[in-house]
Amino acid sequence: MFYGRPVDSLLAVRDTELSSSASMFVWPVRVYYEDTDAGGVVYYANYLKFLERARTEWLRSLGFEQDRLREQEGIIFAVRSIQVEFHKPARFNERLGVTVQPLRCKPASILLAQSVLQGAAQRLLCRGTVKIACLNADSFIPRALPRRLVAEIPSD
């Protein structure tokens, strides 16, 4: 089982294919034709989409739906900054693992390490850090993370 998710419900990726620590979430992704460019590899901007989807699923695995956070808590999340390094290309129909690992929580932000890995060898395709800001949904002014969310964020 990957952190937060039963493996057999997610593209049938086996737990021997990608490792997971107590604080690392792994979300399986399959590369579709629409994700690739004319050269047959994943277009660089689509890695950002993979990272975003993994963050959403990470929050969901902790019990937090973003639409409910907006409705009930009056908060939204926005990418404050992102640094990404591309190492190797992914290609059509490959199965990837997209990781999310919390590094630091501040009162109104979360710093996350993320990567995109391929196959049993966990070949590193892309790695980065993402700072997510917690904002008031109406004013877009920074706001403290809900305590119950901070309490659920795993740490090593």
N, C-alpha and C positions, 0 to 999 in steps of 0.2 A: 504494500500500500504506500502510495506517495503521501506526503503530508497533506492531510485534509481531504483526500479523494481516493475512492476505490479505483484501483488500476484498471480492472476489466471494463469499467464504464467509460474509459477515456482512450479511444483509439487502440485499445488492446496492447498498450505498451507494457512490457513486463518489467517487474521491479528489478530485474538484473540489468536492464538497459540503462537506467539512470539512477544515480544514488540520490539520497535525500537525507538531510540532517534534521534535527528537531526544529530548527528555525528556518529551514529552506523549503519553500514550496516549489513544486515542479508541475507545470501544466503542459500536457502534450498537444502538439500542433502538427497538422499535416500540411505540406506545401501544396497548394492548388495551382492550376495553370494560371489563374488570374493574379497570383502572387509573383509571377516571374516576368522578366523583361525579355527583350528581343534575343538576348544571349542565352536564354533558358535557365537563368539563375534568379534567385529571389531579388527583386528590386530593393535597393537599400532602404527606402522609406517604409517598406512593408515590415521590416524588422521592428520598427517603432510600434506598428499595429500589434504585432505579436507580443511585445512587451506590455502594451496597454491591456490587452486581453488577459494576460497572466496576472497583472495587478488586480483587475476586476475579479477574477476567479479566486485570487488569494484572499481578498476582502470577503468574498462570499463564503469561502471555506472557514473563515473566522466568525461567520454568522452576521455579516453586515452587507446589506444590499444598498447600492448607492442611491437608488430612487427613494428608498425608505429613509436613508440618512438625510436626504434633502427635505422630505415631507415632515419627518418627526423631529429632526435635530436642527433643521435649517442650515445644513452645511453641504458643501460640495468640495471636491478635490480638483486641483489643477497642477499640472506640471510646472514647477518653478524653474527647474533647470535639468538638463540631461547631458551626459557625456557618454558617447558611444564609440567603441573601437570595433571595426570589422576585421575579422581574421581570415575566414574562409567562406566560400559561397555555399548556399543551400540550393538544391535543385528540385524540380517538379516531383511530387509524390513522395518526397522524403518525410519521415517522421522525426520531429524535433521535440526537445524538451525545453521549455522556457522557464527559467527559475526566477524566484523572488526571494530575497533574503534581507530582512530588516537589519540595518546597520546602526541607526540612531533615531530616537524619537526626541523631538523638541516640543515645546508647548503647542505650536501651531504647524508643525511639519514633520515629515518622516523621510529619512534618507534610506534608500533601498539600493542594494546591489542586484543587478539582473544579468542574465546571460542566456544565450541560445546555444544549445548543445545538440549534437547529432549522434545517434546510435549508441551501441553498447560501449564503444570506446569513449563516449562523451566528448567527442571532438568539438572543441570550442569554435563556434562560428562568429559570435558577437558577444561583447561584454560591455557593461556600462553601469553608471550610477545615475539614479533618478531622485531628485528632491521633489516631494509632493507637498504642496501647501494646502492647508485646511482653510476654507474661506466661508464667510457668511454668504448664503445662497443668493441673497438679494443685493447686497452692497459690494460683494467681492472683496471685502476687508478681511484680513487674516483673523482667524478665530481659533481658540484652543480646541485641540482634539478632544472628543468626548472621552471621559475617564474609562468608560467601559470598553472602548476601542483600544486605548493604550494598554489596558489590563490584559487584553487578548493577544497582543502582538508578542510573539515568542522572541526570546533572546537566549543567546548561548550562555 
